[in-house]
Amino acid sequence: MSQPIILYDLPTRAPRRCWSLNPWKNEKCPQNALPLENKLNKFPSSNAAELQTTELSDSSAPNAAGIPYTVPTIQMSDGEWVMDSRKIAERLEQLYPEPPLNIAADPYLVDIEDLVNRIAKTVSPDFIPKDANRVLGDGSLGYWH
């Protein structure tokens, strides 16, 4: 593969760390020896602005609900765009089956994702703003809500 897979993510304060579990799910790429390039986008570009000004808005349907273009997002070497960490992981497993991620084979994954989503709805109003203040860079804080 000549071109790397580009993973769109949010920059954080030093030391660089991920403030959201979603991009972490896709950080598995280097472990699979996939050519991965992280592209850090400060708000507001991380939501719609930058991604809409690229060919993403022409080549990929926006999310059905909520924010139309989000991170994590990847651009494959062939130009294909994929949003949503679960969809990204499934697509990477289709294209690069070795070593297997075994997403479809995990009988508990759907239940775990459902539980995490229910917990997130409860704690997000309090936890996410505090985490954003602690982790996101100053240039992004003004846009976080």
Order of alpha helices (4+ residues) and beta strands (2+ residues): beta-alpha-beta-alpha-alpha-beta-beta-alpha-alpha-alpha
